[in-house]
Amino acid sequence: MKPTTPFFLLAGLTSTIATPVSMAAAETWTLVNLTRTCDEADTQCDWTFSINASPPDDTAVPCDYTVVASGDTPASQANGGPTTCGAYNLTSGWSGQFGPDAGFTTLSVVDYARKLIAYAGYTDAQLAKGVTVEPDQSYPVQNLP
């Protein structure tokens, strides 16, 4: 049987589709030993964790991040940042879009030098009472435009 052109086109298309869109697609960042501790009045919340980018570097970068209340918005629900932890720039925002008992905070972790970003999300329940979030959570890294 003689190979035909459609076969080669299909084979070429298949190998093109299997190619990763970017190297960042394989990279994940893990936030290690994350805690958020808020004062009793909810005027300040202190986040403590390390960022572990794997690959290419398994060295964890320590991060201390503070969010303060803004007007009538308590610190646990306030937008925060920016702050810098090593090569990373952090901001955060809270959402109650699923109801007041289903709130969550999203941290944007950005490496501007490498033009990469990861969005780390934590529910209010995970962050309650300053306990360490377990297990550590990993997030896919995306390219910035």
ZALO-615313 format. One record per atom (N, C-alpha, C): residue number from 1; residue in three letters; chain; atom name; x, y, z. Coordinates in nm, 4 decimals. Layout:
<recs>
<rec NUM,ala,A,CA,<X,Y,Z>>
...
</recs>
This chain:
<recs>
<rec 1,met,A,N,<0.0842,-0.1172,0.0000>>
<rec 1,met,A,CA,<0.0000,0.0000,0.0000>>
<rec 1,met,A,C,<0.0882,0.1228,0.0000>>
<rec 2,lys,A,N,<0.0548,0.2166,-0.0801>>
<rec 2,lys,A,CA,<0.1336,0.3366,-0.0989>>
<rec 2,lys,A,C,<0.0795,0.4477,-0.0088>>
<rec 3,pro,A,N,<0.1676,0.5139,0.0730>>
<rec 3,pro,A,CA,<0.1207,0.6242,0.1574>>
<rec 3,pro,A,C,<0.0616,0.7354,0.0720>>
<rec 4,thr,A,N,<-0.0374,0.7998,0.1247>>
<rec 4,thr,A,CA,<-0.1020,0.9080,0.0517>>
<rec 4,thr,A,C,<-0.0789,1.0401,0.1228>>
<rec 5,thr,A,N,<-0.0987,1.1478,0.0526>>
<rec 5,thr,A,CA,<-0.0799,1.2819,0.1068>>
<rec 5,thr,A,C,<-0.1674,1.3084,0.2285>>
<rec 6,pro,A,N,<-0.2964,1.2705,0.2295>>
<rec 6,pro,A,CA,<-0.3782,1.2970,0.3481>>
<rec 6,pro,A,C,<-0.3203,1.2329,0.4746>>
<rec 7,phe,A,N,<-0.2604,1.1130,0.4616>>
<rec 7,phe,A,CA,<-0.2003,1.0485,0.5779>>
<rec 7,phe,A,C,<-0.0892,1.1356,0.6358>>
<rec 8,phe,A,N,<0.0000,1.1862,0.5496>>
<rec 8,phe,A,CA,<0.1107,1.2689,0.5968>>
<rec 8,phe,A,C,<0.0612,1.4007,0.6546>>
<rec 9,leu,A,N,<-0.0422,1.4589,0.5968>>
<rec 9,leu,A,CA,<-0.0989,1.5815,0.6517>>
<rec 9,leu,A,C,<-0.1565,1.5566,0.7905>>
<rec 10,leu,A,N,<-0.2273,1.4460,0.8060>>
<rec 10,leu,A,CA,<-0.2847,1.4119,0.9356>>
<rec 10,leu,A,C,<-0.1744,1.3859,1.0381>>
<rec 11,ala,A,N,<-0.0705,1.3148,1.0005>>
<rec 11,ala,A,CA,<0.0411,1.2876,1.0914>>
<rec 11,ala,A,C,<0.1096,1.4175,1.1318>>
<rec 12,gly,A,N,<0.1292,1.5073,1.0381>>
<rec 12,gly,A,CA,<0.1904,1.6366,1.0694>>
<rec 12,gly,A,C,<0.1031,1.7201,1.1604>>
<rec 13,leu,A,N,<-0.0269,1.7192,1.1368>>
<rec 13,leu,A,CA,<-0.1202,1.7935,1.2200>>
<rec 13,leu,A,C,<-0.1224,1.7379,1.3619>>
<rec 14,thr,A,N,<-0.1208,1.6075,1.3768>>
<rec 14,thr,A,CA,<-0.1229,1.5439,1.5087>>
<rec 14,thr,A,C,<-0.0004,1.5833,1.5897>>
<rec 15,ser,A,N,<0.1171,1.5832,1.5294>>
<rec 15,ser,A,CA,<0.2372,1.6194,1.6042>>
<rec 15,ser,A,C,<0.2376,1.7681,1.6378>>
<rec 16,thr,A,N,<0.1759,1.8500,1.5557>>
<rec 16,thr,A,CA,<0.1667,1.9925,1.5851>>
<rec 16,thr,A,C,<0.0747,2.0169,1.7037>>
<rec 17,ile,A,N,<-0.0363,1.9472,1.7097>>
<rec 17,ile,A,CA,<-0.1308,1.9641,1.8192>>
<rec 17,ile,A,C,<-0.0692,1.9202,1.9516>>
<rec 18,ala,A,N,<0.0136,1.8178,1.9515>>
<rec 18,ala,A,CA,<0.0719,1.7642,2.0743>>
<rec 18,ala,A,C,<0.1795,1.8544,2.1333>>
<rec 19,thr,A,N,<0.2289,1.9496,2.0568>>
<rec 19,thr,A,CA,<0.3327,2.0392,2.1048>>
<rec 19,thr,A,C,<0.2760,2.1348,2.2087>>
<rec 20,pro,A,N,<0.3415,2.1482,2.3250>>
<rec 20,pro,A,CA,<0.2917,2.2418,2.4266>>
<rec 20,pro,A,C,<0.2855,2.3838,2.3716>>
<rec 21,val,A,N,<0.1853,2.4582,2.4157>>
<rec 21,val,A,CA,<0.1696,2.5960,2.3727>>
<rec 21,val,A,C,<0.2890,2.6780,2.4192>>
<rec 22,ser,A,N,<0.3377,2.6489,2.5402>>
<rec 22,ser,A,CA,<0.4533,2.7205,2.5931>>
<rec 22,ser,A,C,<0.5220,2.6334,2.6956>>
<rec 23,met,A,N,<0.6444,2.6688,2.7291>>
<rec 23,met,A,CA,<0.7152,2.5977,2.8347>>
<rec 23,met,A,C,<0.6473,2.6219,2.9692>>
<rec 24,ala,A,N,<0.5833,2.7385,2.9855>>
<rec 24,ala,A,CA,<0.5177,2.7702,3.1124>>
<rec 24,ala,A,C,<0.4034,2.6743,3.1413>>
<rec 25,ala,A,N,<0.3484,2.6137,3.0380>>
<rec 25,ala,A,CA,<0.2357,2.5235,3.0584>>
<rec 25,ala,A,C,<0.2724,2.4073,3.1500>>
<rec 26,ala,A,N,<0.3990,2.3675,3.1517>>
<rec 26,ala,A,CA,<0.4421,2.2558,3.2349>>
<rec 26,ala,A,C,<0.4833,2.3011,3.3748>>
<rec 27,glu,A,N,<0.4955,2.4292,3.3969>>
<rec 27,glu,A,CA,<0.5441,2.4807,3.5245>>
<rec 27,glu,A,C,<0.4291,2.5014,3.6225>>
<rec 28,thr,A,N,<0.4540,2.4696,3.7482>>
<rec 28,thr,A,CA,<0.3588,2.4991,3.8548>>
<rec 28,thr,A,C,<0.4321,2.5700,3.9673>>
<rec 29,trp,A,N,<0.3591,2.6526,4.0394>>
<rec 29,trp,A,CA,<0.4118,2.7164,4.1590>>
<rec 29,trp,A,C,<0.3304,2.6662,4.2769>>
<rec 30,thr,A,N,<0.4001,2.6289,4.3831>>
<rec 30,thr,A,CA,<0.3352,2.5773,4.5029>>
<rec 30,thr,A,C,<0.3515,2.6773,4.6158>>
<rec 31,leu,A,N,<0.2414,2.7095,4.6833>>
<rec 31,leu,A,CA,<0.2486,2.7930,4.8027>>
<rec 31,leu,A,C,<0.2566,2.6976,4.9214>>
<rec 32,val,A,N,<0.3682,2.7070,4.9937>>
<rec 32,val,A,CA,<0.4045,2.6108,5.0971>>
<rec 32,val,A,C,<0.3777,2.6685,5.2361>>
<rec 33,asn,A,N,<0.3172,2.5885,5.3230>>
<rec 33,asn,A,CA,<0.2911,2.6260,5.4634>>
<rec 33,asn,A,C,<0.2182,2.7598,5.4748>>
<rec 34,leu,A,N,<0.1150,2.7786,5.3948>>
<rec 34,leu,A,CA,<0.0425,2.9058,5.3924>>
<rec 34,leu,A,C,<-0.0488,2.9202,5.5143>>
<rec 35,thr,A,N,<-0.0386,3.0365,5.5784>>
<rec 35,thr,A,CA,<-0.1311,3.0738,5.6856>>
<rec 35,thr,A,C,<-0.1747,3.2179,5.6646>>
<rec 36,arg,A,N,<-0.2968,3.2480,5.7093>>
<rec 36,arg,A,CA,<-0.3445,3.3864,5.7157>>
<rec 36,arg,A,C,<-0.3993,3.4062,5.8564>>
<rec 37,thr,A,N,<-0.3395,3.5007,5.9277>>
<rec 37,thr,A,CA,<-0.3811,3.5297,6.0643>>
<rec 37,thr,A,C,<-0.4326,3.6724,6.0695>>
<rec 38,cys,A,N,<-0.5580,3.6893,6.1123>>
<rec 38,cys,A,CA,<-0.6194,3.8219,6.1215>>
<rec 38,cys,A,C,<-0.6346,3.8605,6.2683>>
<rec 39,asp,A,N,<-0.6190,3.9902,6.2965>>
<rec 39,asp,A,CA,<-0.6407,4.0351,6.4343>>
<rec 39,asp,A,C,<-0.7895,4.0262,6.4677>>
<rec 40,glu,A,N,<-0.8213,4.0350,6.5964>>
<rec 40,glu,A,CA,<-0.9592,4.0149,6.6424>>
<rec 40,glu,A,C,<-1.0577,4.1131,6.5794>>
<rec 41,ala,A,N,<-1.0129,4.2368,6.5547>>
<rec 41,ala,A,CA,<-1.0998,4.3389,6.4952>>
<rec 41,ala,A,C,<-1.1072,4.3276,6.3425>>
<rec 42,asp,A,N,<-1.0279,4.2370,6.2839>>
<rec 42,asp,A,CA,<-1.0218,4.2170,6.1388>>
<rec 42,asp,A,C,<-0.9785,4.3448,6.0664>>
<rec 43,thr,A,N,<-0.8822,4.4154,6.1283>>
<rec 43,thr,A,CA,<-0.8262,4.5348,6.0648>>
<rec 43,thr,A,C,<-0.6955,4.5040,5.9919>>
<rec 44,gln,A,N,<-0.6351,4.3886,6.0222>>
<rec 44,gln,A,CA,<-0.5107,4.3492,5.9566>>
<rec 44,gln,A,C,<-0.5017,4.1969,5.9510>>
<rec 45,cys,A,N,<-0.4636,4.1461,5.8332>>
<rec 45,cys,A,CA,<-0.4390,4.0027,5.8156>>
<rec 45,cys,A,C,<-0.2969,3.9842,5.7647>>
<rec 46,asp,A,N,<-0.2240,3.8964,5.8301>>
<rec 46,asp,A,CA,<-0.0864,3.8656,5.7912>>
<rec 46,asp,A,C,<-0.0818,3.7264,5.7294>>
<rec 47,trp,A,N,<-0.0305,3.7216,5.6081>>
<rec 47,trp,A,CA,<-0.0124,3.5963,5.5357>>
<rec 47,trp,A,C,<0.1351,3.5578,5.5456>>
<rec 48,thr,A,N,<0.1621,3.4309,5.5670>>
<rec 48,thr,A,CA,<0.2992,3.3799,5.5689>>
<rec 48,thr,A,C,<0.3019,3.2505,5.4883>>
<rec 49,phe,A,N,<0.3971,3.2405,5.3958>>
<rec 49,phe,A,CA,<0.4114,3.1208,5.3131>>
<rec 49,phe,A,C,<0.5417,3.1302,5.2362>>
<rec 50,ser,A,N,<0.5738,3.0260,5.1624>>
<rec 50,ser,A,CA,<0.6866,3.0266,5.0699>>
<rec 50,ser,A,C,<0.6341,2.9900,4.9320>>
<rec 51,ile,A,N,<0.7006,3.0434,4.8293>>
<rec 51,ile,A,CA,<0.6651,3.0135,4.6908>>
<rec 51,ile,A,C,<0.7717,2.9201,4.6361>>
<rec 52,asn,A,N,<0.7290,2.8046,4.5891>>
<rec 52,asn,A,CA,<0.8213,2.7078,4.5320>>
<rec 52,asn,A,C,<0.7871,2.6913,4.3847>>
<rec 53,ala,A,N,<0.8759,2.7416,4.2978>>
<rec 53,ala,A,CA,<0.8568,2.7305,4.1532>>
<rec 53,ala,A,C,<0.9264,2.6040,4.1057>>
<rec 54,ser,A,N,<0.8488,2.5119,4.0508>>
<rec 54,ser,A,CA,<0.9074,2.3847,4.0120>>
<rec 54,ser,A,C,<0.8480,2.3382,3.8807>>
<rec 55,pro,A,N,<0.9234,2.3055,3.7773>>
<rec 55,pro,A,CA,<1.0587,2.3535,3.7592>>
<rec 55,pro,A,C,<1.0594,2.5014,3.7253>>
<rec 56,pro,A,N,<1.1616,2.5728,3.7065>>
<rec 56,pro,A,CA,<1.2992,2.5273,3.6944>>
<rec 56,pro,A,C,<1.3768,2.5316,3.8253>>
<rec 57,asp,A,N,<1.3203,2.5931,3.9303>>
<rec 57,asp,A,CA,<1.3976,2.6135,4.0520>>
<rec 57,asp,A,C,<1.3175,2.5641,4.1717>>
<rec 58,asp,A,N,<1.3731,2.4716,4.2464>>
<rec 58,asp,A,CA,<1.3040,2.4171,4.3632>>
<rec 58,asp,A,C,<1.3325,2.4947,4.4911>>
<rec 59,thr,A,N,<1.3963,2.6107,4.4815>>
<rec 59,thr,A,CA,<1.4266,2.6906,4.5991>>
<rec 59,thr,A,C,<1.3029,2.7693,4.6402>>
<rec 60,ala,A,N,<1.2555,2.7474,4.7619>>
<rec 60,ala,A,CA,<1.1365,2.8176,4.8107>>
<rec 60,ala,A,C,<1.1718,2.9606,4.8494>>
<rec 61,val,A,N,<1.0880,3.0544,4.8079>>
<rec 61,val,A,CA,<1.1066,3.1964,4.8385>>
<rec 61,val,A,C,<1.0098,3.2333,4.9508>>
<rec 62,pro,A,N,<1.0613,3.2755,5.0677>>
<rec 62,pro,A,CA,<0.9721,3.3120,5.1780>>
<rec 62,pro,A,C,<0.8941,3.4391,5.1465>>
<rec 63,cys,A,N,<0.7711,3.4452,5.1979>>
<rec 63,cys,A,CA,<0.6875,3.5612,5.1714>>
<rec 63,cys,A,C,<0.6029,3.5951,5.2935>>
<rec 64,asp,A,N,<0.6084,3.7208,5.3345>>
<rec 64,asp,A,CA,<0.5212,3.7766,5.4372>>
<rec 64,asp,A,C,<0.4409,3.8864,5.3695>>
<rec 65,tyr,A,N,<0.3102,3.8787,5.3805>>
<rec 65,tyr,A,CA,<0.2194,3.9642,5.3047>>
<rec 65,tyr,A,C,<0.1108,4.0131,5.3994>>
<rec 66,thr,A,N,<0.0911,4.1444,5.4070>>
<rec 66,thr,A,CA,<-0.0072,4.2018,5.4990>>
<rec 66,thr,A,C,<-0.1168,4.2733,5.4210>>
<rec 67,val,A,N,<-0.2410,4.2477,5.4614>>
<rec 67,val,A,CA,<-0.3574,4.3139,5.4029>>
<rec 67,val,A,C,<-0.4291,4.3863,5.5159>>
<rec 68,val,A,N,<-0.4636,4.5134,5.4927>>
<rec 68,val,A,CA,<-0.5326,4.5928,5.5952>>
<rec 68,val,A,C,<-0.6752,4.6245,5.5498>>
<rec 69,ala,A,N,<-0.7602,4.6502,5.6489>>
<rec 69,ala,A,CA,<-0.8988,4.6871,5.6203>>
<rec 69,ala,A,C,<-0.9012,4.8142,5.5360>>
<rec 70,ser,A,N,<-1.0065,4.8288,5.4568>>
<rec 70,ser,A,CA,<-1.0208,4.9453,5.3705>>
<rec 70,ser,A,C,<-1.1629,4.9989,5.3848>>
<rec 71,gly,A,N,<-1.1762,5.1127,5.4541>>
<rec 71,gly,A,CA,<-1.3097,5.1679,5.4774>>
<rec 71,gly,A,C,<-1.3922,5.0719,5.5612>>
<rec 72,asp,A,N,<-1.5096,5.0346,5.5104>>
<rec 72,asp,A,CA,<-1.5970,4.9402,5.5812>>
<rec 72,asp,A,C,<-1.5641,4.7940,5.5505>>
<rec 73,thr,A,N,<-1.4646,4.7702,5.4663>>
<rec 73,thr,A,CA,<-1.4287,4.6337,5.4277>>
<rec 73,thr,A,C,<-1.3254,4.5778,5.5245>>
<rec 74,pro,A,N,<-1.3569,4.4667,5.5923>>
<rec 74,pro,A,CA,<-1.2598,4.4084,5.6849>>
<rec 74,pro,A,C,<-1.1360,4.3571,5.6108>>
<rec 75,ala,A,N,<-1.0262,4.3461,5.6819>>
<rec 75,ala,A,CA,<-0.9003,4.3027,5.6207>>
<rec 75,ala,A,C,<-0.9135,4.1667,5.5527>>
<rec 76,ser,A,N,<-0.9906,4.0761,5.6107>>
<rec 76,ser,A,CA,<-1.0056,3.9422,5.5528>>
<rec 76,ser,A,C,<-1.0786,3.9434,5.4188>>
<rec 77,gln,A,N,<-1.1420,4.0577,5.3853>>
<rec 77,gln,A,CA,<-1.2138,4.0697,5.2586>>
<rec 77,gln,A,C,<-1.1608,4.1838,5.1717>>
<rec 78,ala,A,N,<-1.0546,4.2486,5.2159>>
<rec 78,ala,A,CA,<-1.0002,4.3638,5.1433>>
<rec 78,ala,A,C,<-0.9030,4.3196,5.0345>>
<rec 79,asn,A,N,<-0.8907,4.4040,4.9315>>
<rec 79,asn,A,CA,<-0.7876,4.3833,4.8308>>
<rec 79,asn,A,C,<-0.6537,4.4178,4.8933>>
<rec 80,gly,A,N,<-0.5493,4.3478,4.8513>>
<rec 80,gly,A,CA,<-0.4179,4.3718,4.9096>>
<rec 80,gly,A,C,<-0.3092,4.3827,4.8052>>
<rec 81,gly,A,N,<-0.1964,4.4402,4.8482>>
<rec 81,gly,A,CA,<-0.0781,4.4497,4.7642>>
<rec 81,gly,A,C,<-0.0745,4.5798,4.6877>>
<rec 82,pro,A,N,<0.0253,4.5943,4.6063>>
<rec 82,pro,A,CA,<0.1246,4.4920,4.5765>>
<rec 82,pro,A,C,<0.2341,4.4840,4.6833>>
<rec 83,thr,A,N,<0.2928,4.3682,4.6892>>
<rec 83,thr,A,CA,<0.4112,4.3475,4.7717>>
<rec 83,thr,A,C,<0.5056,4.2575,4.6937>>
<rec 84,thr,A,N,<0.6326,4.2613,4.7296>>
<rec 84,thr,A,CA,<0.7335,4.1836,4.6590>>
<rec 84,thr,A,C,<0.7917,4.0771,4.7506>>
<rec 85,cys,A,N,<0.8026,3.9572,4.6971>>
<rec 85,cys,A,CA,<0.8671,3.8450,4.7655>>
<rec 85,cys,A,C,<0.9674,3.7869,4.6664>>
<rec 86,gly,A,N,<1.0951,3.8205,4.6839>>
<rec 86,gly,A,CA,<1.1958,3.7761,4.5876>>
<rec 86,gly,A,C,<1.1631,3.8301,4.4500>>
<rec 87,ala,A,N,<1.1562,3.7420,4.3508>>
<rec 87,ala,A,CA,<1.1252,3.7816,4.2126>>
<rec 87,ala,A,C,<0.9756,3.7966,4.1883>>
<rec 88,tyr,A,N,<0.8939,3.7702,4.2898>>
<rec 88,tyr,A,CA,<0.7489,3.7669,4.2718>>
<rec 88,tyr,A,C,<0.6813,3.8932,4.3232>>
<rec 89,asn,A,N,<0.5778,3.9361,4.2520>>
<rec 89,asn,A,CA,<0.4934,4.0478,4.2920>>
<rec 89,asn,A,C,<0.3560,3.9901,4.3241>>
<rec 90,leu,A,N,<0.3018,4.0261,4.4415>>
<rec 90,leu,A,CA,<0.1737,3.9706,4.4850>>
<rec 90,leu,A,C,<0.0680,4.0776,4.5018>>
<rec 91,thr,A,N,<-0.0534,4.0447,4.4609>>
<rec 91,thr,A,CA,<-0.1738,4.1211,4.4926>>
<rec 91,thr,A,C,<-0.2811,4.0189,4.5286>>
<rec 92,ser,A,N,<-0.3890,4.0668,4.5909>>
<rec 92,ser,A,CA,<-0.4967,3.9741,4.6252>>
<rec 92,ser,A,C,<-0.6312,4.0437,4.6197>>
<rec 93,gly,A,N,<-0.7345,3.9630,4.6032>>
<rec 93,gly,A,CA,<-0.8711,4.0126,4.6038>>
<rec 93,gly,A,C,<-0.9635,3.9069,4.6607>>
<rec 94,trp,A,N,<-1.0678,3.9533,4.7297>>
<rec 94,trp,A,CA,<-1.1656,3.8628,4.7906>>
<rec 94,trp,A,C,<-1.2938,3.8665,4.7094>>
<rec 95,ser,A,N,<-1.3650,3.7550,4.7069>>
<rec 95,ser,A,CA,<-1.4941,3.7487,4.6390>>
<rec 95,ser,A,C,<-1.5955,3.6763,4.7267>>
<rec 96,gly,A,N,<-1.7170,3.7305,4.7287>>
<rec 96,gly,A,CA,<-1.8289,3.6666,4.7954>>
<rec 96,gly,A,C,<-1.9377,3.6324,4.6957>>
<rec 97,gln,A,N,<-1.8998,3.6151,4.5690>>
<rec 97,gln,A,CA,<-1.9970,3.5966,4.4616>>
<rec 97,gln,A,C,<-2.0838,3.4726,4.4779>>
<rec 98,phe,A,N,<-2.0404,3.3760,4.5576>>
<rec 98,phe,A,CA,<-2.1198,3.2547,4.5798>>
<rec 98,phe,A,C,<-2.1947,3.2593,4.7123>>
<rec 99,gly,A,N,<-2.1981,3.3774,4.7741>>
<rec 99,gly,A,CA,<-2.2676,3.3941,4.9010>>
<rec 99,gly,A,C,<-2.1703,3.4251,5.0131>>
<rec 100,pro,A,N,<-2.2198,3.4853,5.1202>>
<rec 100,pro,A,CA,<-2.1325,3.5289,5.2291>>
<rec 100,pro,A,C,<-2.0619,3.4141,5.3014>>
<rec 101,asp,A,N,<-2.1177,3.2937,5.2948>>
<rec 101,asp,A,CA,<-2.0540,3.1797,5.3604>>
<rec 101,asp,A,C,<-1.9637,3.1006,5.2667>>
<rec 102,ala,A,N,<-1.9455,3.1496,5.1451>>
<rec 102,ala,A,CA,<-1.8637,3.0793,5.0463>>
<rec 102,ala,A,C,<-1.7597,3.1733,4.9861>>
<rec 103,gly,A,N,<-1.7062,3.2644,5.0677>>
<rec 103,gly,A,CA,<-1.6070,3.3598,5.0190>>
<rec 103,gly,A,C,<-1.4730,3.2936,4.9922>>
<rec 104,phe,A,N,<-1.3940,3.3597,4.9086>>
<rec 104,phe,A,CA,<-1.2598,3.3094,4.8791>>
<rec 104,phe,A,C,<-1.1689,3.4253,4.8411>>
<rec 105,thr,A,N,<-1.0394,3.4037,4.8581>>
<rec 105,thr,A,CA,<-0.9379,3.5022,4.8209>>
<rec 105,thr,A,C,<-0.8525,3.4444,4.7095>>
<rec 106,thr,A,N,<-0.8252,3.5273,4.6094>>
<rec 106,thr,A,CA,<-0.7352,3.4891,4.5018>>
<rec 106,thr,A,C,<-0.6096,3.5741,4.5114>>
<rec 107,leu,A,N,<-0.4955,3.5079,4.5170>>
<rec 107,leu,A,CA,<-0.3660,3.5756,4.5130>>
<rec 107,leu,A,C,<-0.3147,3.5696,4.3697>>
<rec 108,ser,A,N,<-0.2703,3.6833,4.3178>>
<rec 108,ser,A,CA,<-0.2026,3.6863,4.1885>>
<rec 108,ser,A,C,<-0.0536,3.6901,4.2174>>
<rec 109,val,A,N,<0.0167,3.5894,4.1703>>
<rec 109,val,A,CA,<0.1607,3.5781,4.1926>>
<rec 109,val,A,C,<0.2271,3.5966,4.0566>>
<rec 110,val,A,N,<0.3054,3.7038,4.0428>>
<rec 110,val,A,CA,<0.3599,3.7411,3.9123>>
<rec 110,val,A,C,<0.5121,3.7458,3.9172>>
<rec 111,asp,A,N,<0.5748,3.6867,3.8160>>
<rec 111,asp,A,CA,<0.7182,3.7016,3.7931>>
<rec 111,asp,A,C,<0.7305,3.7849,3.6654>>
<rec 112,tyr,A,N,<0.7454,3.9167,3.6824>>
<rec 112,tyr,A,CA,<0.7491,4.0065,3.5664>>
<rec 112,tyr,A,C,<0.8715,3.9826,3.4791>>
<rec 113,ala,A,N,<0.9845,3.9460,3.5390>>
<rec 113,ala,A,CA,<1.1061,3.9233,3.4610>>
<rec 113,ala,A,C,<1.0865,3.8090,3.3611>>
<rec 114,arg,A,N,<1.0125,3.7064,3.4022>>
<rec 114,arg,A,CA,<0.9879,3.5919,3.3146>>
<rec 114,arg,A,C,<0.8521,3.6002,3.2450>>
<rec 115,lys,A,N,<0.7751,3.7065,3.2773>>
<rec 115,lys,A,CA,<0.6424,3.7289,3.2191>>
<rec 115,lys,A,C,<0.5490,3.6102,3.2449>>
<rec 116,leu,A,N,<0.5417,3.5708,3.3748>>
<rec 116,leu,A,CA,<0.4585,3.4581,3.4149>>
<rec 116,leu,A,C,<0.3674,3.4979,3.5302>>
<rec 117,ile,A,N,<0.2511,3.4320,3.5394>>
<rec 117,ile,A,CA,<0.1557,3.4582,3.6467>>
<rec 117,ile,A,C,<0.0866,3.3280,3.6873>>
<rec 118,ala,A,N,<0.0551,3.3194,3.8155>>
<rec 118,ala,A,CA,<-0.0280,3.2098,3.8671>>
<rec 118,ala,A,C,<-0.1341,3.2714,3.9569>>
<rec 119,tyr,A,N,<-0.2522,3.2141,3.9539>>
<rec 119,tyr,A,CA,<-0.3623,3.2589,4.0388>>
<rec 119,tyr,A,C,<-0.3867,3.1521,4.1450>>
<rec 120,ala,A,N,<-0.3625,3.1882,4.2699>>
<rec 120,ala,A,CA,<-0.3777,3.0949,4.3814>>
<rec 120,ala,A,C,<-0.5060,3.1284,4.4563>>
<rec 121,gly,A,N,<-0.5927,3.0310,4.4758>>
<rec 121,gly,A,CA,<-0.7205,3.0561,4.5410>>
<rec 121,gly,A,C,<-0.7368,2.9781,4.6699>>
<rec 122,tyr,A,N,<-0.7926,3.0463,4.7714>>
<rec 122,tyr,A,CA,<-0.8166,2.9846,4.9024>>
<rec 122,tyr,A,C,<-0.9529,3.0273,4.9544>>
<rec 123,thr,A,N,<-1.0304,2.9318,5.0036>>
<rec 123,thr,A,CA,<-1.1607,2.9639,5.0605>>
<rec 123,thr,A,C,<-1.1438,3.0222,5.2002>>
<rec 124,asp,A,N,<-1.2445,3.0970,5.2435>>
<rec 124,asp,A,CA,<-1.2424,3.1499,5.3802>>
<rec 124,asp,A,C,<-1.2299,3.0363,5.4813>>
<rec 125,ala,A,N,<-1.2938,2.9230,5.4534>>
<rec 125,ala,A,CA,<-1.2877,2.8088,5.5450>>
<rec 125,ala,A,C,<-1.1450,2.7558,5.5580>>
<rec 126,gln,A,N,<-1.0695,2.7532,5.4483>>
<rec 126,gln,A,CA,<-0.9309,2.7065,5.4547>>
<rec 126,gln,A,C,<-0.8445,2.7991,5.5392>>
<rec 127,leu,A,N,<-0.8763,2.9282,5.5368>>
<rec 127,leu,A,CA,<-0.7927,3.0293,5.6014>>
<rec 127,leu,A,C,<-0.8355,3.0605,5.7442>>
<rec 128,ala,A,N,<-0.9461,3.0036,5.7891>>
<rec 128,ala,A,CA,<-1.0024,3.0367,5.9202>>
<rec 128,ala,A,C,<-0.9059,3.0055,6.0341>>
<rec 129,lys,A,N,<-0.9057,3.0933,6.1324>>
<rec 129,lys,A,CA,<-0.8338,3.0739,6.2585>>
<rec 129,lys,A,C,<-0.6828,3.0610,6.2439>>
<rec 130,gly,A,N,<-0.6267,3.1046,6.1324>>
<rec 130,gly,A,CA,<-0.4818,3.1072,6.1169>>
<rec 130,gly,A,C,<-0.4146,2.9719,6.1065>>
<rec 131,val,A,N,<-0.4913,2.8677,6.0737>>
<rec 131,val,A,CA,<-0.4298,2.7354,6.0604>>
<rec 131,val,A,C,<-0.3531,2.7263,5.9286>>
<rec 132,thr,A,N,<-0.2531,2.6396,5.9246>>
<rec 132,thr,A,CA,<-0.1767,2.6172,5.8026>>
<rec 132,thr,A,C,<-0.2616,2.5373,5.7044>>
<rec 133,val,A,N,<-0.2695,2.5857,5.5810>>
<rec 133,val,A,CA,<-0.3453,2.5156,5.4772>>
<rec 133,val,A,C,<-0.2714,2.3861,5.4427>>
<rec 134,glu,A,N,<-0.3435,2.2758,5.4523>>
<rec 134,glu,A,CA,<-0.2859,2.1456,5.4184>>
<rec 134,glu,A,C,<-0.3808,2.0709,5.3273>>
<rec 135,pro,A,N,<-0.3308,2.0040,5.2265>>
<rec 135,pro,A,CA,<-0.1907,2.0016,5.1870>>
<rec 135,pro,A,C,<-0.1526,2.1312,5.1162>>
<rec 136,asp,A,N,<-0.0219,2.1505,5.0926>>
<rec 136,asp,A,CA,<0.0227,2.2648,5.0134>>
<rec 136,asp,A,C,<-0.0473,2.2582,4.8777>>
<rec 137,gln,A,N,<-0.0784,2.3754,4.8208>>
<rec 137,gln,A,CA,<-0.1507,2.3791,4.6939>>
<rec 137,gln,A,C,<-0.0604,2.4309,4.5824>>
<rec 138,ser,A,N,<-0.0701,2.3661,4.4665>>
<rec 138,ser,A,CA,<0.0077,2.4037,4.3481>>
<rec 138,ser,A,C,<-0.0850,2.4630,4.2431>>
<rec 139,tyr,A,N,<-0.0306,2.5575,4.1667>>
<rec 139,tyr,A,CA,<-0.1107,2.6296,4.0680>>
<rec 139,tyr,A,C,<-0.0373,2.6339,3.9350>>
<rec 140,pro,A,N,<-0.1100,2.6184,3.8235>>
<rec 140,pro,A,CA,<-0.0467,2.6266,3.6922>>
<rec 140,pro,A,C,<-0.0024,2.7699,3.6630>>
<rec 141,val,A,N,<0.1065,2.7788,3.5919>>
<rec 141,val,A,CA,<0.1636,2.9082,3.5554>>
<rec 141,val,A,C,<0.1219,2.9410,3.4126>>
<rec 142,gln,A,N,<0.0890,3.0680,3.3904>>
<rec 142,gln,A,CA,<0.0461,3.1131,3.2584>>
<rec 142,gln,A,C,<0.1377,3.2252,3.2112>>
<rec 143,asn,A,N,<0.1452,3.2416,3.0804>>
<rec 143,asn,A,CA,<0.2224,3.3515,3.0231>>
<rec 143,asn,A,C,<0.1453,3.4817,3.0346>>
<rec 144,leu,A,N,<0.2162,3.5891,3.0654>>
<rec 144,leu,A,CA,<0.1578,3.7226,3.0576>>
<rec 144,leu,A,C,<0.1674,3.7694,2.9129>>
<rec 145,pro,A,N,<0.0738,3.8529,2.8692>>
<rec 145,pro,A,CA,<0.0818,3.9027,2.7306>>
<rec 145,pro,A,C,<0.2025,3.9920,2.7102>>
</recs>
